[in-house]
């Protein structure tokens, strides 16, 4: 199991990493943010996990259900 937070700042206490992306920091630029996150995951974690999931602050996830999948 693993957990990673993409952010505009790096904060090791919550395992967040600053991920600069093209364009403005706004909702309408979500594609660039997600593209940057997937690129980061591929470079840093591709061989470490079987699958990956991206969610936002408006998502509720039952981690136990993901483990059973």
Backbone atoms as SQL, in Angstrom:
CREATE TABLE atoms (id INTEGER PRIMARY KEY, chain TEXT, resi INTEGER, resn TEXT, atom TEXT, x REAL, y REAL, z REAL);
INSERT INTO atoms VALUES
  (1, 'A', 1, 'UNK', 'N', 0.844, -1.180, 0.000),
  (2, 'A', 1, 'UNK', 'CA', 0.000, 0.000, 0.000),
  (3, 'A', 1, 'UNK', 'C', 0.887, 1.240, 0.000),
  (4, 'A', 2, 'UNK', 'N', 0.386, 2.296, -0.590),
  (5, 'A', 2, 'UNK', 'CA', 1.114, 3.550, -0.597),
  (6, 'A', 2, 'UNK', 'C', 0.162, 4.722, -0.684),
  (7, 'A', 3, 'UNK', 'N', 0.669, 5.898, -0.358),
  (8, 'A', 3, 'UNK', 'CA', -0.129, 7.108, -0.412),
  (9, 'A', 3, 'UNK', 'C', 0.783, 8.249, -0.818),
  (10, 'A', 4, 'UNK', 'N', 0.296, 9.093, -1.707),
  (11, 'A', 4, 'UNK', 'CA', 1.095, 10.207, -2.192),
  (12, 'A', 4, 'UNK', 'C', 0.175, 11.395, -2.434),
  (13, 'A', 5, 'UNK', 'N', 0.642, 12.596, -2.106),
  (14, 'A', 5, 'UNK', 'CA', -0.147, 13.810, -2.292),
  (15, 'A', 5, 'UNK', 'C', 0.567, 14.729, -3.275),
  (16, 'A', 6, 'UNK', 'N', -0.125, 15.125, -4.334),
  (17, 'A', 6, 'UNK', 'CA', 0.387, 16.129, -5.262),
  (18, 'A', 6, 'UNK', 'C', -0.084, 17.488, -4.773),
  (19, 'A', 7, 'UNK', 'N', 0.803, 18.477, -4.796),
  (20, 'A', 7, 'UNK', 'CA', 0.478, 19.766, -4.216),
  (21, 'A', 7, 'UNK', 'C', 1.245, 20.868, -4.924),
  (22, 'A', 8, 'UNK', 'N', 1.035, 22.082, -4.447),
  (23, 'A', 8, 'UNK', 'CA', 1.831, 23.211, -4.920),
  (24, 'A', 8, 'UNK', 'C', 3.011, 23.462, -3.987),
  (25, 'A', 9, 'UNK', 'N', 3.089, 22.677, -2.889),
  (26, 'A', 9, 'UNK', 'CA', 4.219, 22.771, -1.961),
  (27, 'A', 9, 'UNK', 'C', 4.675, 21.370, -1.573),
  (28, 'A', 10, 'UNK', 'N', 5.924, 21.252, -1.175),
  (29, 'A', 10, 'UNK', 'CA', 6.432, 19.988, -0.657),
  (30, 'A', 10, 'UNK', 'C', 6.367, 20.042, 0.866),
  (31, 'A', 11, 'UNK', 'N', 5.723, 19.042, 1.462),
  (32, 'A', 11, 'UNK', 'CA', 5.605, 18.958, 2.914),
  (33, 'A', 11, 'UNK', 'C', 5.784, 17.496, 3.313),
  (34, 'A', 12, 'UNK', 'N', 6.949, 17.155, 3.815),
  (35, 'A', 12, 'UNK', 'CA', 7.247, 15.758, 4.142),
  (36, 'A', 12, 'UNK', 'C', 6.373, 15.202, 5.263),
  (37, 'A', 13, 'UNK', 'N', 5.784, 16.056, 6.089),
  (38, 'A', 13, 'UNK', 'CA', 4.951, 15.563, 7.189),
  (39, 'A', 13, 'UNK', 'C', 3.672, 14.906, 6.683),
  (40, 'A', 14, 'UNK', 'N', 3.221, 15.277, 5.494),
  (41, 'A', 14, 'UNK', 'CA', 2.037, 14.634, 4.899),
  (42, 'A', 14, 'UNK', 'C', 2.366, 13.974, 3.565),
  (43, 'A', 15, 'UNK', 'N', 3.662, 13.830, 3.270),
  (44, 'A', 15, 'UNK', 'CA', 4.145, 13.186, 2.046),
  (45, 'A', 15, 'UNK', 'C', 3.614, 13.871, 0.785),
  (46, 'A', 16, 'UNK', 'N', 3.591, 15.208, 0.793),
  (47, 'A', 16, 'UNK', 'CA', 3.162, 15.931, -0.412),
  (48, 'A', 16, 'UNK', 'C', 4.382, 16.412, -1.184),
  (49, 'A', 17, 'UNK', 'N', 4.243, 16.466, -2.497),
  (50, 'A', 17, 'UNK', 'CA', 5.330, 16.884, -3.373),
  (51, 'A', 17, 'UNK', 'C', 4.835, 17.993, -4.286),
  (52, 'A', 18, 'UNK', 'N', 5.622, 19.052, -4.402),
  (53, 'A', 18, 'UNK', 'CA', 5.308, 20.130, -5.332),
  (54, 'A', 18, 'UNK', 'C', 5.416, 19.601, -6.758),
  (55, 'A', 19, 'UNK', 'N', 4.371, 19.779, -7.535),
  (56, 'A', 19, 'UNK', 'CA', 4.367, 19.340, -8.926),
  (57, 'A', 19, 'UNK', 'C', 4.011, 20.509, -9.833),
  (58, 'A', 20, 'UNK', 'N', 5.015, 21.250, -10.263),
  (59, 'A', 20, 'UNK', 'CA', 4.738, 22.361, -11.181),
  (60, 'A', 20, 'UNK', 'C', 4.164, 21.838, -12.495),
  (61, 'A', 21, 'UNK', 'N', 3.225, 22.546, -13.042),
  (62, 'A', 21, 'UNK', 'CA', 2.600, 22.137, -14.298),
  (63, 'A', 21, 'UNK', 'C', 2.438, 23.353, -15.192),
  (64, 'A', 22, 'UNK', 'N', 2.178, 23.089, -16.459),
  (65, 'A', 22, 'UNK', 'CA', 1.957, 24.178, -17.403),
  (66, 'A', 22, 'UNK', 'C', 0.643, 24.872, -17.097),
  (67, 'A', 23, 'UNK', 'N', 0.593, 26.154, -17.300),
  (68, 'A', 23, 'UNK', 'CA', -0.648, 26.896, -17.139),
  (69, 'A', 23, 'UNK', 'C', -0.885, 27.383, -15.724),
  (70, 'A', 24, 'UNK', 'N', -2.037, 28.008, -15.566),
  (71, 'A', 24, 'UNK', 'CA', -2.419, 28.609, -14.285),
  (72, 'A', 24, 'UNK', 'C', -2.849, 27.561, -13.263),
  (73, 'A', 25, 'UNK', 'N', -2.816, 27.941, -11.993),
  (74, 'A', 25, 'UNK', 'CA', -3.291, 27.090, -10.902),
  (75, 'A', 25, 'UNK', 'C', -4.788, 27.342, -10.730),
  (76, 'A', 26, 'UNK', 'N', -5.595, 26.650, -11.549),
  (77, 'A', 26, 'UNK', 'CA', -7.043, 26.825, -11.525),
  (78, 'A', 26, 'UNK', 'C', -7.721, 25.547, -11.985),
  (79, 'A', 27, 'UNK', 'N', -8.998, 25.433, -11.660),
  (80, 'A', 27, 'UNK', 'CA', -9.756, 24.219, -11.974),
  (81, 'A', 27, 'UNK', 'C', -9.799, 23.944, -13.476),
  (82, 'A', 28, 'UNK', 'N', -9.898, 24.990, -14.276),
  (83, 'A', 28, 'UNK', 'CA', -9.980, 24.819, -15.722),
  (84, 'A', 28, 'UNK', 'C', -8.694, 24.237, -16.310),
  (85, 'A', 29, 'UNK', 'N', -7.656, 24.182, -15.537),
  (86, 'A', 29, 'UNK', 'CA', -6.385, 23.631, -15.999),
  (87, 'A', 29, 'UNK', 'C', -6.137, 22.240, -15.414),
  (88, 'A', 30, 'UNK', 'N', -7.191, 21.551, -15.042),
  (89, 'A', 30, 'UNK', 'CA', -7.081, 20.251, -14.380),
  (90, 'A', 30, 'UNK', 'C', -6.316, 19.231, -15.234),
  (91, 'A', 31, 'UNK', 'N', -6.492, 19.261, -16.547),
  (92, 'A', 31, 'UNK', 'CA', -5.822, 18.281, -17.397),
  (93, 'A', 31, 'UNK', 'C', -4.305, 18.359, -17.234),
  (94, 'A', 32, 'UNK', 'N', -3.746, 19.554, -17.187),
  (95, 'A', 32, 'UNK', 'CA', -2.300, 19.690, -17.021),
  (96, 'A', 32, 'UNK', 'C', -1.847, 19.179, -15.653),
  (97, 'A', 33, 'UNK', 'N', -2.657, 19.414, -14.635),
  (98, 'A', 33, 'UNK', 'CA', -2.323, 18.916, -13.296),
  (99, 'A', 33, 'UNK', 'C', -2.299, 17.387, -13.279),
  (100, 'A', 34, 'UNK', 'N', -3.335, 16.781, -13.830),
  (101, 'A', 34, 'UNK', 'CA', -3.423, 15.315, -13.846),
  (102, 'A', 34, 'UNK', 'C', -2.319, 14.718, -14.708),
  (103, 'A', 35, 'UNK', 'N', -2.030, 15.340, -15.819),
  (104, 'A', 35, 'UNK', 'CA', -0.947, 14.884, -16.700),
  (105, 'A', 35, 'UNK', 'C', 0.388, 14.893, -15.952),
  (106, 'A', 36, 'UNK', 'N', 0.645, 15.945, -15.192),
  (107, 'A', 36, 'UNK', 'CA', 1.874, 16.035, -14.405),
  (108, 'A', 36, 'UNK', 'C', 1.915, 14.955, -13.336),
  (109, 'A', 37, 'UNK', 'N', 0.775, 14.703, -12.678),
  (110, 'A', 37, 'UNK', 'CA', 0.729, 13.655, -11.647),
  (111, 'A', 37, 'UNK', 'C', 1.028, 12.283, -12.232),
  (112, 'A', 38, 'UNK', 'N', 0.409, 11.948, -13.364),
  (113, 'A', 38, 'UNK', 'CA', 0.647, 10.638, -13.974),
  (114, 'A', 38, 'UNK', 'C', 2.097, 10.500, -14.419),
  (115, 'A', 39, 'UNK', 'N', 2.672, 11.563, -14.931),
  (116, 'A', 39, 'UNK', 'CA', 4.087, 11.518, -15.326),
  (117, 'A', 39, 'UNK', 'C', 4.973, 11.251, -14.116),
  (118, 'A', 40, 'UNK', 'N', 4.699, 11.919, -13.007),
  (119, 'A', 40, 'UNK', 'CA', 5.461, 11.731, -11.783),
  (120, 'A', 40, 'UNK', 'C', 5.320, 10.299, -11.268),
  (121, 'A', 41, 'UNK', 'N', 4.117, 9.788, -11.253),
  (122, 'A', 41, 'UNK', 'CA', 3.875, 8.420, -10.788),
  (123, 'A', 41, 'UNK', 'C', 4.626, 7.427, -11.669),
  (124, 'A', 42, 'UNK', 'N', 4.581, 7.620, -12.958),
  (125, 'A', 42, 'UNK', 'CA', 5.267, 6.698, -13.881),
  (126, 'A', 42, 'UNK', 'C', 6.772, 6.686, -13.619),
  (127, 'A', 43, 'UNK', 'N', 7.367, 7.848, -13.499),
  (128, 'A', 43, 'UNK', 'CA', 8.817, 7.944, -13.301),
  (129, 'A', 43, 'UNK', 'C', 9.246, 7.403, -11.936),
  (130, 'A', 44, 'UNK', 'N', 8.455, 7.652, -10.893),
  (131, 'A', 44, 'UNK', 'CA', 8.889, 7.342, -9.537),
  (132, 'A', 44, 'UNK', 'C', 8.312, 6.071, -8.918),
  (133, 'A', 45, 'UNK', 'N', 7.161, 5.609, -9.385),
  (134, 'A', 45, 'UNK', 'CA', 6.480, 4.503, -8.703),
  (135, 'A', 45, 'UNK', 'C', 6.006, 3.371, -9.605),
  (136, 'A', 46, 'UNK', 'N', 6.248, 3.454, -10.894),
  (137, 'A', 46, 'UNK', 'CA', 5.690, 2.497, -11.849),
  (138, 'A', 46, 'UNK', 'C', 5.944, 1.039, -11.445),
  (139, 'A', 47, 'UNK', 'N', 7.136, 0.713, -11.027),
  (140, 'A', 47, 'UNK', 'CA', 7.483, -0.667, -10.688),
  (141, 'A', 47, 'UNK', 'C', 7.169, -1.040, -9.241),
  (142, 'A', 48, 'UNK', 'N', 6.662, -0.081, -8.457),
  (143, 'A', 48, 'UNK', 'CA', 6.442, -0.335, -7.034),
  (144, 'A', 48, 'UNK', 'C', 5.045, -0.837, -6.693),
  (145, 'A', 49, 'UNK', 'N', 4.068, -0.602, -7.565),
  (146, 'A', 49, 'UNK', 'CA', 2.677, -0.947, -7.261),
  (147, 'A', 49, 'UNK', 'C', 2.011, -1.598, -8.465),
  (148, 'A', 50, 'UNK', 'N', 0.926, -2.315, -8.198),
  (149, 'A', 50, 'UNK', 'CA', 0.184, -2.977, -9.267),
  (150, 'A', 50, 'UNK', 'C', -0.771, -2.033, -9.985),
  (151, 'A', 51, 'UNK', 'N', -1.333, -1.078, -9.259),
  (152, 'A', 51, 'UNK', 'CA', -2.256, -0.128, -9.872),
  (153, 'A', 51, 'UNK', 'C', -2.249, 1.174, -9.101),
  (154, 'A', 52, 'UNK', 'N', -2.807, 2.226, -9.721),
  (155, 'A', 52, 'UNK', 'CA', -2.797, 3.574, -9.160),
  (156, 'A', 52, 'UNK', 'C', -4.186, 4.190, -9.276),
  (157, 'A', 53, 'UNK', 'N', -4.467, 5.132, -8.394),
  (158, 'A', 53, 'UNK', 'CA', -5.763, 5.813, -8.378),
  (159, 'A', 53, 'UNK', 'C', -5.534, 7.280, -8.059),
  (160, 'A', 54, 'UNK', 'N', -6.105, 8.167, -8.854),
  (161, 'A', 54, 'UNK', 'CA', -6.030, 9.599, -8.568),
  (162, 'A', 54, 'UNK', 'C', -7.416, 10.068, -8.141),
  (163, 'A', 55, 'UNK', 'N', -7.454, 10.814, -7.051),
  (164, 'A', 55, 'UNK', 'CA', -8.711, 11.370, -6.565),
  (165, 'A', 55, 'UNK', 'C', -8.493, 12.790, -6.069),
  (166, 'A', 56, 'UNK', 'N', -9.544, 13.547, -6.017),
  (167, 'A', 56, 'UNK', 'CA', -9.460, 14.931, -5.565),
  (168, 'A', 56, 'UNK', 'C', -10.073, 15.122, -4.192),
  (169, 'A', 57, 'UNK', 'N', -10.191, 16.372, -3.799),
  (170, 'A', 57, 'UNK', 'CA', -10.729, 16.690, -2.478),
  (171, 'A', 57, 'UNK', 'C', -12.241, 16.497, -2.398),
  (172, 'A', 58, 'UNK', 'N', -12.863, 16.184, -3.523),
  (173, 'A', 58, 'UNK', 'CA', -14.305, 15.950, -3.541),
  (174, 'A', 58, 'UNK', 'C', -14.638, 14.460, -3.682),
  (175, 'A', 59, 'UNK', 'N', -13.682, 13.598, -3.363),
  (176, 'A', 59, 'UNK', 'CA', -13.858, 12.167, -3.545),
  (177, 'A', 59, 'UNK', 'C', -13.715, 11.446, -2.211),
  (178, 'A', 60, 'UNK', 'N', -14.576, 10.476, -1.980),
  (179, 'A', 60, 'UNK', 'CA', -14.503, 9.630, -0.792),
  (180, 'A', 60, 'UNK', 'C', -14.167, 8.217, -1.262),
  (181, 'A', 61, 'UNK', 'N', -13.137, 7.633, -0.703),
  (182, 'A', 61, 'UNK', 'CA', -12.670, 6.322, -1.141),
  (183, 'A', 61, 'UNK', 'C', -12.650, 5.363, 0.044),
  (184, 'A', 62, 'UNK', 'N', -13.215, 4.195, -0.141),
  (185, 'A', 62, 'UNK', 'CA', -13.113, 3.133, 0.855),
  (186, 'A', 62, 'UNK', 'C', -11.908, 2.278, 0.482),
  (187, 'A', 63, 'UNK', 'N', -10.805, 2.505, 1.167),
  (188, 'A', 63, 'UNK', 'CA', -9.553, 1.854, 0.819),
  (189, 'A', 63, 'UNK', 'C', -9.684, 0.341, 0.905),
  (190, 'A', 64, 'UNK', 'N', -10.427, -0.150, 1.859),
  (191, 'A', 64, 'UNK', 'CA', -10.607, -1.601, 1.974),
  (192, 'A', 64, 'UNK', 'C', -11.242, -2.186, 0.712),
  (193, 'A', 65, 'UNK', 'N', -12.177, -1.457, 0.114),
  (194, 'A', 65, 'UNK', 'CA', -12.764, -1.933, -1.134),
  (195, 'A', 65, 'UNK', 'C', -11.738, -1.966, -2.252),
  (196, 'A', 66, 'UNK', 'N', -10.821, -1.013, -2.287),
  (197, 'A', 66, 'UNK', 'CA', -9.773, -1.027, -3.301),
  (198, 'A', 66, 'UNK', 'C', -8.857, -2.236, -3.118),
  (199, 'A', 67, 'UNK', 'N', -8.568, -2.567, -1.875),
  (200, 'A', 67, 'UNK', 'CA', -7.709, -3.716, -1.601),
  (201, 'A', 67, 'UNK', 'C', -8.356, -5.010, -2.068),
  (202, 'A', 68, 'UNK', 'N', -9.667, -5.097, -2.010),
  (203, 'A', 68, 'UNK', 'CA', -10.377, -6.315, -2.422),
  (204, 'A', 68, 'UNK', 'C', -10.538, -6.426, -3.924),
  (205, 'A', 69, 'UNK', 'N', -10.320, -5.348, -4.641),
  (206, 'A', 69, 'UNK', 'CA', -10.547, -5.326, -6.083),
  (207, 'A', 69, 'UNK', 'C', -9.605, -6.221, -6.825);
